[in-house]
Amino acid sequence: MKKYIFVTGGVCSSLGKGIAAASLGSLLECRGFTVRMIKVDPYINVDAGTMSPYQHGEVYVTDDGAETDLDLGNYSRFTGSTLNQANSITTGQVYQSVIKKEREGRYLGKTVQVIPHITDEIKQRIYKIGEDPNVDFTVIEVGGTVGDIESIPFLEAARQMIHDIGRENVLSVHLTLVPTVTGGELKTKPTQHSVKELQSIGIQPDILLCRAAVELDPSMRRKIASFTNVQLDSVLTARDVNTTIYEIPLIYHNQGLDELVLKKMGMTIPSIDLSPWQHVVDIFNTAKQTAKIALVGKYVDLGDAYKSIDEALVHGGIGNGSKVKIIKIDSEQLEKEERPLDEVFKDIDGILIPGGFGQRGIQGMIDTAKYARENKIPLLGICLGMQVMVIEYSRNKAQLDEADSSEFKPDGPQSVVSLLEEQINVQSYGGTMRLGRSETHLKENTKIWHIYGSDVIFERHRHRYEVTNSYKDQLTENGLLINGYTPDGSLVETVEWPDHPWGIGVQYHPEFLSKPFKPHPLFKSFVEAALKNVK
Ligand code: GLN
């Protein structure tokens, strides 16, 4: 029988539900099982693509071009689950498809309702992933907090699944908060309330993960267990970590999470190999060197806006047996403050300019690129970051003083970056960019070719604008190296600064493919260059 595990969250958001779900998925994989991860998001947007990073953090892009919640990035870093559009379910998608079916007459004669039509649609999407003959476990993370109006249909679908296929096949894991109040006392009341909320929907959680600053003592766990009807051995502490999030699978394992899950689901317990996680944590504990990387973007106020880049930099550090400290710099602030860049970047070993949309903060990024180029500081430009490198180079090295992107200056005289041809007549916003995995060819014996160790690479994209082909010759004649193209040679995919220790821009998003055990080669090489530069 296929096994399904729902991970819900209580009390408040940001408790680490995504990491908890991903860690559980990983532990099951470490025991040899095949796992699939699903995120259900109660918002009405069809996907995360139209949401601001300020609202919802980074938009994670899958191979098939789905614009999803950033938790899919966590799943990708922690597990081997295939991740596609089908692994990200939103209220918007569910209603869109139910309403489409209604218009097609597929429910003819019936009143279309939340129960059973919306809940059936949700269940059918979950079963479709889980029923793959290769899959043992499907872990479903329910976005939001139990008690939110929006998540009710998803929880109702979970309740029905427990009823339909039995408790030993559908497990409920609930992550909750045990806060510390002034004086240091731990409080269980919020957890009691949040479990009551879940029970009122008809779900009795099987396992509680109690997020707390310290390990809960047995009396505290006993109290929680008796108030919530959860067995004492199933009340675990999800304690705060101060080393790395990659320690969390080990912490959960040490508390017996994976074993509990297997026992409750009537499975035998195969041996476990945790050496990959142990290796990552060991590097953290023993690394002597730290590269300080400035991330110069416009969404720096929100911690999660560049989540995959932050993690890929950490992986780049792991690949070099070192740590990375990320210093986020607001590019708009750079323009306003007019602080000398020598001072801003005094202690910085490498600079990363990430992706983004819109004109705000662009001049700060252009000034940053110029500074890094002239002062030979390693710089990685990603997507918008690459476009910024091209604009800067055009203005300062290729006699194109008015160079710009038509995204920022629609009728500018020198649009060295302009709308992709396929985008010119696109009217709607949702899911219409150049999205997902595609092929890039690298020129042999170039720096980027050496970094990847291959002529052909596959990376994920998310953009509307591109280097304008009519300016390519002028740029290359003035020294800019263009070493990566789409297979037909029509689109520029990578640029490199000449006479520079490490200055590379890529039109795609390498950060989405990096994993702690398998750092992305570009990030590994970039951090290596930054380490050589450590002040
Ligand atoms: N705004 C730019 C474009 O649409 C860059 C996109 C990005 O950085 N993801 O091409």
Residues whose N, C-alpha, C, O or C-beta is under 5 A from the ligand:
A	BS01	LIG	G355 G356 F357 G358 I382 C383 L384 R462 H463 R464 Y465
